[in-house]
């Protein structure tokens, strides 16, 4: 039952002090159709760090344990239980989360991570960059790697060498 004056549909399922926000997704972002109304998801984003000198892209979990309110314009799962490929997912968020999600959607790429139904634990994560995924860069051929300990550069005529100790 709804309170007097309340409208049926999506507005009636939004918790007090929360908002419904829709984000455009593709089959990969929407976990290949397994995101359905009633499931819970984490939102990851890949953004370019414009606030650092390297301006490298980073991926970070920005929102955790969000309720999926609707997919496309459906408030219920498909009757046959089969995965549906969707283009819009509507999530329940706080006003602050709506700002973060909107910024991430406009500045980078979003990815949804489907959660187990009973898992509501928030996990602290660190942003991941190319160095964490691929490791440190390898020295290029023709260039000597930096010595590990103290070293001295020896110049003899036009010849340059490095002696490590």
Beta strands, then each sheet from edge to edge (+ up, - down):
strand 1: 19-24
strand 2: 40-48
strand 3: 57-71
strand 4: 88-93
strand 5: 109-114
strand 6: 151-156
strand 7: 159-164
sheet 1: 1+ 4- 3+ 2- 5+
sheet 2: 6+ 7-
end
